Every structure is written in C-alpha cells, then in structure tokens.
Amino acid sequence: MTATSTVATQAPYQARPGRGTLVAGDLAELRGPASGTVELPLWLFWCPDRTFDLDDPATLRWMYQTVLREASRPEDLTAFLNGDTLVALWPDLFLPRGVRQAWEERYPVLRGAPAVAA
C-alpha cells in the first residue's frame, strides 16, 4: 500500500462533470492552517491573487470550498485543510452535491455537524 492510498481516495461522486471528488482517508491527517494567510497554488485557484486570510470567516469558507472542489492530489487536502476547522465549517460550506455526498458518506460526523455562528 502506498502512502497516497492511506491519505485520500477518489470517490465515485463528481465535483463537476469530468472532475472527481478526492476524500481524505482520515480527518486527523488534515493538518493545514486554521488561521493566518494562505496562498493556494494555481492548479487549485486560477486567479492572480490567490491569497486567503483565514482569520476572516467568509474567506476561510471560500478557501475550504475551493480546495474541496478542486483537490486532485492528497497533498492538496493535507496541506490546506484542517480537520477540526472542516468539521466546524461543514454546515456553512456551499459545495457541489457530489463533494458533499462523498465526504459525508466517508465521515458521518459531518452530517450532524452543528452550524457555526457567523
């Protein structure tokens, strides 16, 4: 078994036509930043300014939505998502049905996550 296969799996659901959904193998492996400023790589966010202020709740949600939709490598998930933050934000994230279904199927705790006050 390779290290990659223990970190994330390709779900049978799509983020959009032609783009599969990548799901982390373990929420504890998501050790990305929960605060500060993050710059996403071009393959995740196609914009000249790819920086996100994670201390701003709206920007934090936007970055998580982007990474969950666009991740194509396990490192995309582990480098930019934080497991505890993901669980807290989950009810407020606007995600394609396939992304939400894939993650909730793997992690039922997300289905019951309470909404975070903005």
Biotite code that builds the C-alpha atoms (Angstrom):
import biotite.structure as struc

atoms = struc.array([
    struc.Atom([0.000, 0.000, 0.000], chain_id="A", res_id=1, res_name="MET", atom_name="CA", element="C"),
    struc.Atom([1.382, 3.420, -0.907], chain_id="A", res_id=2, res_name="THR", atom_name="CA", element="C"),
    struc.Atom([1.352, 6.436, 1.374], chain_id="A", res_id=3, res_name="ALA", atom_name="CA", element="C"),
    struc.Atom([-1.018, 8.189, -1.024], chain_id="A", res_id=4, res_name="THR", atom_name="CA", element="C"),
    struc.Atom([-3.657, 5.476, -0.775], chain_id="A", res_id=5, res_name="SER", atom_name="CA", element="C"),
    struc.Atom([-3.808, 5.869, 3.017], chain_id="A", res_id=6, res_name="THR", atom_name="CA", element="C"),
    struc.Atom([-4.258, 9.631, 2.791], chain_id="A", res_id=7, res_name="VAL", atom_name="CA", element="C"),
    struc.Atom([-7.096, 10.054, 0.296], chain_id="A", res_id=8, res_name="ALA", atom_name="CA", element="C"),
    struc.Atom([-9.384, 8.134, -2.023], chain_id="A", res_id=9, res_name="THR", atom_name="CA", element="C"),
    struc.Atom([-11.147, 9.071, -5.212], chain_id="A", res_id=10, res_name="GLN", atom_name="CA", element="C"),
    struc.Atom([-14.885, 8.978, -4.528], chain_id="A", res_id=11, res_name="ALA", atom_name="CA", element="C"),
    struc.Atom([-17.385, 7.807, -7.158], chain_id="A", res_id=12, res_name="PRO", atom_name="CA", element="C"),
    struc.Atom([-19.018, 11.242, -6.993], chain_id="A", res_id=13, res_name="TYR", atom_name="CA", element="C"),
    struc.Atom([-18.063, 14.241, -9.086], chain_id="A", res_id=14, res_name="GLN", atom_name="CA", element="C"),
    struc.Atom([-17.302, 17.791, -8.046], chain_id="A", res_id=15, res_name="ALA", atom_name="CA", element="C"),
    struc.Atom([-18.363, 18.807, -11.572], chain_id="A", res_id=16, res_name="ARG", atom_name="CA", element="C"),
    struc.Atom([-18.585, 16.935, -14.882], chain_id="A", res_id=17, res_name="PRO", atom_name="CA", element="C"),
    struc.Atom([-15.255, 15.282, -15.546], chain_id="A", res_id=18, res_name="GLY", atom_name="CA", element="C"),
    struc.Atom([-13.787, 16.154, -12.137], chain_id="A", res_id=19, res_name="ARG", atom_name="CA", element="C"),
    struc.Atom([-13.848, 13.503, -9.439], chain_id="A", res_id=20, res_name="GLY", atom_name="CA", element="C"),
    struc.Atom([-14.006, 14.196, -5.726], chain_id="A", res_id=21, res_name="THR", atom_name="CA", element="C"),
    struc.Atom([-10.990, 13.435, -3.569], chain_id="A", res_id=22, res_name="LEU", atom_name="CA", element="C"),
    struc.Atom([-11.742, 12.498, 0.053], chain_id="A", res_id=23, res_name="VAL", atom_name="CA", element="C"),
    struc.Atom([-9.201, 12.334, 2.867], chain_id="A", res_id=24, res_name="ALA", atom_name="CA", element="C"),
    struc.Atom([-8.537, 8.910, 4.322], chain_id="A", res_id=25, res_name="GLY", atom_name="CA", element="C"),
    struc.Atom([-8.575, 10.300, 7.861], chain_id="A", res_id=26, res_name="ASP", atom_name="CA", element="C"),
    struc.Atom([-9.714, 13.691, 9.156], chain_id="A", res_id=27, res_name="LEU", atom_name="CA", element="C"),
    struc.Atom([-6.759, 13.654, 11.575], chain_id="A", res_id=28, res_name="ALA", atom_name="CA", element="C"),
    struc.Atom([-4.406, 13.807, 8.573], chain_id="A", res_id=29, res_name="GLU", atom_name="CA", element="C"),
    struc.Atom([-5.826, 17.213, 7.629], chain_id="A", res_id=30, res_name="LEU", atom_name="CA", element="C"),
    struc.Atom([-3.329, 19.402, 9.464], chain_id="A", res_id=31, res_name="ARG", atom_name="CA", element="C"),
    struc.Atom([-3.423, 22.531, 7.331], chain_id="A", res_id=32, res_name="GLY", atom_name="CA", element="C"),
    struc.Atom([-3.523, 26.026, 8.814], chain_id="A", res_id=33, res_name="PRO", atom_name="CA", element="C"),
    struc.Atom([-6.593, 27.258, 10.668], chain_id="A", res_id=34, res_name="ALA", atom_name="CA", element="C"),
    struc.Atom([-5.545, 30.908, 10.789], chain_id="A", res_id=35, res_name="SER", atom_name="CA", element="C"),
    struc.Atom([-3.202, 33.350, 9.100], chain_id="A", res_id=36, res_name="GLY", atom_name="CA", element="C"),
    struc.Atom([-2.721, 33.912, 5.391], chain_id="A", res_id=37, res_name="THR", atom_name="CA", element="C"),
    struc.Atom([-2.546, 31.113, 2.821], chain_id="A", res_id=38, res_name="VAL", atom_name="CA", element="C"),
    struc.Atom([-1.684, 31.256, -0.856], chain_id="A", res_id=39, res_name="GLU", atom_name="CA", element="C"),
    struc.Atom([-3.240, 28.477, -2.905], chain_id="A", res_id=40, res_name="LEU", atom_name="CA", element="C"),
    struc.Atom([-1.332, 27.092, -5.877], chain_id="A", res_id=41, res_name="PRO", atom_name="CA", element="C"),
    struc.Atom([-2.538, 27.960, -9.350], chain_id="A", res_id=42, res_name="LEU", atom_name="CA", element="C"),
    struc.Atom([-3.937, 24.460, -10.003], chain_id="A", res_id=43, res_name="TRP", atom_name="CA", element="C"),
    struc.Atom([-6.391, 24.962, -7.114], chain_id="A", res_id=44, res_name="LEU", atom_name="CA", element="C"),
    struc.Atom([-7.346, 28.595, -7.685], chain_id="A", res_id=45, res_name="PHE", atom_name="CA", element="C"),
    struc.Atom([-6.952, 30.250, -11.096], chain_id="A", res_id=46, res_name="TRP", atom_name="CA", element="C"),
    struc.Atom([-6.669, 33.863, -10.099], chain_id="A", res_id=47, res_name="CYS", atom_name="CA", element="C"),
    struc.Atom([-3.741, 36.310, -9.982], chain_id="A", res_id=48, res_name="PRO", atom_name="CA", element="C"),
    struc.Atom([-4.338, 36.933, -6.257], chain_id="A", res_id=49, res_name="ASP", atom_name="CA", element="C"),
    struc.Atom([-4.551, 33.500, -4.673], chain_id="A", res_id=50, res_name="ARG", atom_name="CA", element="C"),
    struc.Atom([-4.147, 34.585, -1.038], chain_id="A", res_id=51, res_name="THR", atom_name="CA", element="C"),
    struc.Atom([-6.766, 33.905, 1.598], chain_id="A", res_id=52, res_name="PHE", atom_name="CA", element="C"),
    struc.Atom([-6.997, 35.492, 5.055], chain_id="A", res_id=53, res_name="ASP", atom_name="CA", element="C"),
    struc.Atom([-8.154, 32.577, 7.181], chain_id="A", res_id=54, res_name="LEU", atom_name="CA", element="C"),
    struc.Atom([-8.959, 34.915, 10.077], chain_id="A", res_id=55, res_name="ASP", atom_name="CA", element="C"),
    struc.Atom([-11.867, 36.282, 8.018], chain_id="A", res_id=56, res_name="ASP", atom_name="CA", element="C"),
    struc.Atom([-14.730, 33.732, 8.302], chain_id="A", res_id=57, res_name="PRO", atom_name="CA", element="C"),
    struc.Atom([-16.070, 34.371, 4.788], chain_id="A", res_id=58, res_name="ALA", atom_name="CA", element="C"),
    struc.Atom([-12.629, 33.999, 3.214], chain_id="A", res_id=59, res_name="THR", atom_name="CA", element="C"),
    struc.Atom([-11.933, 30.884, 5.260], chain_id="A", res_id=60, res_name="LEU", atom_name="CA", element="C"),
    struc.Atom([-15.153, 29.265, 3.964], chain_id="A", res_id=61, res_name="ARG", atom_name="CA", element="C"),
    struc.Atom([-14.306, 30.315, 0.403], chain_id="A", res_id=62, res_name="TRP", atom_name="CA", element="C"),
    struc.Atom([-10.872, 28.679, 0.575], chain_id="A", res_id=63, res_name="MET", atom_name="CA", element="C"),
    struc.Atom([-12.273, 25.439, 2.024], chain_id="A", res_id=64, res_name="TYR", atom_name="CA", element="C"),
    struc.Atom([-14.962, 25.292, -0.667], chain_id="A", res_id=65, res_name="GLN", atom_name="CA", element="C"),
    struc.Atom([-12.312, 25.835, -3.344], chain_id="A", res_id=66, res_name="THR", atom_name="CA", element="C"),
    struc.Atom([-9.942, 23.158, -2.021], chain_id="A", res_id=67, res_name="VAL", atom_name="CA", element="C"),
    struc.Atom([-12.734, 20.606, -1.557], chain_id="A", res_id=68, res_name="LEU", atom_name="CA", element="C"),
    struc.Atom([-13.946, 21.169, -5.136], chain_id="A", res_id=69, res_name="ARG", atom_name="CA", element="C"),
    struc.Atom([-10.576, 21.380, -6.861], chain_id="A", res_id=70, res_name="GLU", atom_name="CA", element="C"),
    struc.Atom([-8.263, 18.985, -4.974], chain_id="A", res_id=71, res_name="ALA", atom_name="CA", element="C"),
    struc.Atom([-6.681, 16.450, -7.285], chain_id="A", res_id=72, res_name="SER", atom_name="CA", element="C"),
    struc.Atom([-3.836, 15.227, -5.065], chain_id="A", res_id=73, res_name="ARG", atom_name="CA", element="C"),
    struc.Atom([-3.867, 14.059, -1.439], chain_id="A", res_id=74, res_name="PRO", atom_name="CA", element="C"),
    struc.Atom([-1.351, 16.788, -0.636], chain_id="A", res_id=75, res_name="GLU", atom_name="CA", element="C"),
    struc.Atom([-3.931, 19.392, -1.653], chain_id="A", res_id=76, res_name="ASP", atom_name="CA", element="C"),
    struc.Atom([-6.148, 18.218, 1.185], chain_id="A", res_id=77, res_name="LEU", atom_name="CA", element="C"),
    struc.Atom([-3.485, 17.727, 3.859], chain_id="A", res_id=78, res_name="THR", atom_name="CA", element="C"),
    struc.Atom([-1.670, 20.989, 3.136], chain_id="A", res_id=79, res_name="ALA", atom_name="CA", element="C"),
    struc.Atom([-4.662, 23.335, 3.036], chain_id="A", res_id=80, res_name="PHE", atom_name="CA", element="C"),
    struc.Atom([-7.435, 21.792, 5.156], chain_id="A", res_id=81, res_name="LEU", atom_name="CA", element="C"),
    struc.Atom([-7.588, 21.390, 8.914], chain_id="A", res_id=82, res_name="ASN", atom_name="CA", element="C"),
    struc.Atom([-9.804, 18.548, 10.172], chain_id="A", res_id=83, res_name="GLY", atom_name="CA", element="C"),
    struc.Atom([-11.279, 20.388, 13.163], chain_id="A", res_id=84, res_name="ASP", atom_name="CA", element="C"),
    struc.Atom([-11.910, 23.506, 11.086], chain_id="A", res_id=85, res_name="THR", atom_name="CA", element="C"),
    struc.Atom([-13.529, 21.423, 8.348], chain_id="A", res_id=86, res_name="LEU", atom_name="CA", element="C"),
    struc.Atom([-15.974, 19.855, 10.806], chain_id="A", res_id=87, res_name="VAL", atom_name="CA", element="C"),
    struc.Atom([-16.825, 23.266, 12.277], chain_id="A", res_id=88, res_name="ALA", atom_name="CA", element="C"),
    struc.Atom([-17.342, 24.898, 8.866], chain_id="A", res_id=89, res_name="LEU", atom_name="CA", element="C"),
    struc.Atom([-19.090, 21.980, 7.163], chain_id="A", res_id=90, res_name="TRP", atom_name="CA", element="C"),
    struc.Atom([-22.739, 23.081, 7.602], chain_id="A", res_id=91, res_name="PRO", atom_name="CA", element="C"),
    struc.Atom([-21.949, 26.516, 6.153], chain_id="A", res_id=92, res_name="ASP", atom_name="CA", element="C"),
    struc.Atom([-19.996, 25.376, 3.105], chain_id="A", res_id=93, res_name="LEU", atom_name="CA", element="C"),
    struc.Atom([-21.593, 25.732, -0.329], chain_id="A", res_id=94, res_name="PHE", atom_name="CA", element="C"),
    struc.Atom([-20.446, 22.583, -2.143], chain_id="A", res_id=95, res_name="LEU", atom_name="CA", element="C"),
    struc.Atom([-21.471, 20.589, -5.192], chain_id="A", res_id=96, res_name="PRO", atom_name="CA", element="C"),
    struc.Atom([-23.765, 17.708, -4.275], chain_id="A", res_id=97, res_name="ARG", atom_name="CA", element="C"),
    struc.Atom([-21.125, 15.134, -5.245], chain_id="A", res_id=98, res_name="GLY", atom_name="CA", element="C"),
    struc.Atom([-18.492, 16.647, -2.968], chain_id="A", res_id=99, res_name="VAL", atom_name="CA", element="C"),
    struc.Atom([-20.868, 16.864, -0.011], chain_id="A", res_id=100, res_name="ARG", atom_name="CA", element="C"),
    struc.Atom([-22.144, 13.313, -0.577], chain_id="A", res_id=101, res_name="GLN", atom_name="CA", element="C"),
    struc.Atom([-18.643, 11.827, -0.881], chain_id="A", res_id=102, res_name="ALA", atom_name="CA", element="C"),
    struc.Atom([-17.342, 13.461, 2.291], chain_id="A", res_id=103, res_name="TRP", atom_name="CA", element="C"),
    struc.Atom([-20.480, 12.768, 4.359], chain_id="A", res_id=104, res_name="GLU", atom_name="CA", element="C"),
    struc.Atom([-20.505, 9.141, 3.249], chain_id="A", res_id=105, res_name="GLU", atom_name="CA", element="C"),
    struc.Atom([-16.910, 8.736, 4.431], chain_id="A", res_id=106, res_name="ARG", atom_name="CA", element="C"),
    struc.Atom([-17.386, 10.884, 7.572], chain_id="A", res_id=107, res_name="TYR", atom_name="CA", element="C"),
    struc.Atom([-20.915, 10.659, 9.026], chain_id="A", res_id=108, res_name="PRO", atom_name="CA", element="C"),
    struc.Atom([-19.870, 13.161, 11.721], chain_id="A", res_id=109, res_name="VAL", atom_name="CA", element="C"),
    struc.Atom([-20.110, 15.841, 9.046], chain_id="A", res_id=110, res_name="LEU", atom_name="CA", element="C"),
    struc.Atom([-23.819, 15.145, 8.519], chain_id="A", res_id=111, res_name="ARG", atom_name="CA", element="C"),
    struc.Atom([-24.544, 16.023, 12.107], chain_id="A", res_id=112, res_name="GLY", atom_name="CA", element="C"),
    struc.Atom([-22.164, 18.966, 12.456], chain_id="A", res_id=113, res_name="ALA", atom_name="CA", element="C"),
    struc.Atom([-23.934, 21.954, 14.024], chain_id="A", res_id=114, res_name="PRO", atom_name="CA", element="C"),
    struc.Atom([-23.977, 25.232, 12.089], chain_id="A", res_id=115, res_name="ALA", atom_name="CA", element="C"),
    struc.Atom([-21.362, 27.799, 13.104], chain_id="A", res_id=116, res_name="VAL", atom_name="CA", element="C"),
    struc.Atom([-22.481, 31.294, 14.014], chain_id="A", res_id=117, res_name="ALA", atom_name="CA", element="C"),
    struc.Atom([-21.054, 33.824, 11.539], chain_id="A", res_id=118, res_name="ALA", atom_name="CA", element="C"),
])
